[in-house]
Amino acid sequence: MTSSTTLAADYQAKIKEIVCEILEIDPAEVTATSRFKEDHDADSLGSIEILSALERTFDIEIDQDQLSRMVNLEGVIAVVDDAAAAK
């Protein structure tokens, strides 16, 4: 039995997995609000790689102007939610 909460948690866990893999960050170090660049020394190329991986994984389109919102896990999840809702 799966609930919508479990699905949302799985969805968010997948996003976190993608972000951590691309930025080469230990998942235990990433919080919803820790900033990729400032707190984890990520570069801007990583953001573009994340955007591309999210598009492939979730079969969505994310406009590159959304990169400015993708500064932490919370922002990435919001961008993916918006793109999925617009699909």
C-alpha positions, 0 to 999 in steps of 0.5 A: 500500500502506497500513499501520496505521502510515500510517493512524494517522499520517493519523488523527492528522494530521487531528486536528491539522489540526482543532485548529490550524484551530479554535484558529488555531495554526500547525501547526508550533508544536503538539507532542503535549504543548504545552498549548492554553491555556497555550502557545497562548492558546486559550480554553475555547470552542475546546475545545467547537468542537474536540469538536464538529468531532471528533464530526462528522469521525469520527462519534463521540460525546464526552462533555463531561466529556472536555474536561478531558483535551483540554488538548493534542494527546496528550489529544485523540487519546486521547479520540478513540481512546476514543470510537472504541473505545466506538462 
